[in-house]
């Protein structure tokens, strides 16, 4: 359906290149906007059939109704997460699709890159040698072989991560609401309680979705259960960690190091060049002062393969919707309210095509 008009928000050069190349097959008319979709500019979606948004475009109930009023029939998330869209408001008003899996390898590998960099202080060594300082003091790391890693969440990303860590010769402890005995038999990893994972792990990686149950799961209480000097990695969602409590843990030494690809207030900062401004977020500024903290700006997904897959799946989602085909990647309020791993009791959800 080449006459379809699509409004694309928060477009970066790499998005434009990837989508334009793959759009040759579909022939959609895509208008790229460099800025986020907000209540102030939602009127720009008027006359478009669909909008494509990313993780920092927040679409609340009032915006849902505005988009519907303007004729938008589909919200296409070019991300796996959908917590930035009010699905309850979208129900029976606008359909929502996403990209559930673009490259679990990309994020799992970035997770390990953060672990290795923090452990062997590669970031500090890089700046030292640029200044012709070749001393090793302060750069002591540890063998990952024989250590214990805790992986919270064994979805696609978590499973890839487990296999990599097992390749290092690590003991791997798992926590998930729906344990998979076949996976543990295959990998040699083991499901344990969250408390045991906190207590025994030398490194903890967060690879679970953001839900009401997991919001701020890393807080002063859970940090207190962990090994002193534990390494904490978050490539999931920023609000899995209460940042103020993380800072206290870092100051006390309870948290030995932290690798963060996400941050709870990242929507104001990540994906933008703010190098010519004063950083207004005091909490983020404080985190950046720790030499045992590495922050990357939601970079984990950013590989050639993932960018290609995101564009390919997003365009197919749009084409499937307007062609009346089954939407394999639709999300709706009723389905998303069910516990992870559960399916609707009927063969399909009455509110969407799942």
Secondary structure as UniProt FT lines:
FT   TURN            2..3
FT   STRAND          5..8
FT   HELIX           13..23
FT   TURN            24..26
FT   STRAND          29..32
FT   TURN            39..41
FT   HELIX           42..45
FT   TURN            46..47
FT   STRAND          50..53
FT   TURN            55..56
FT   HELIX           61..69
FT   TURN            70..71
FT   STRAND          74..77
FT   TURN            83..84
FT   HELIX           87..90
FT   TURN            91..93
FT   STRAND          95..97
FT   HELIX           104..120
FT   HELIX           122..130
FT   TURN            131..132
FT   TURN            137..138
FT   TURN            145..146
FT   STRAND          148..152
FT   HELIX           156..167
FT   TURN            168..169
FT   STRAND          171..175
FT   HELIX           181..187
FT   STRAND          190..191
FT   HELIX           194..200
FT   STRAND          203..206
FT   TURN            212..216
FT   HELIX           220..225
FT   TURN            228..229
FT   STRAND          230..234
FT   HELIX           238..240
FT   HELIX           243..252
FT   STRAND          255..260
FT   TURN            264..265
FT   HELIX           266..268
FT   TURN            269..271
FT   TURN            275..276
FT   HELIX           282..287
FT   TURN            288..289
FT   TURN            291..292
FT   STRAND          293..295
FT   TURN            300..301
FT   HELIX           304..322
FT   TURN            323..324
FT   TURN            328..329
FT   STRAND          330..331
FT   HELIX           333..336
FT   TURN            340..341
//
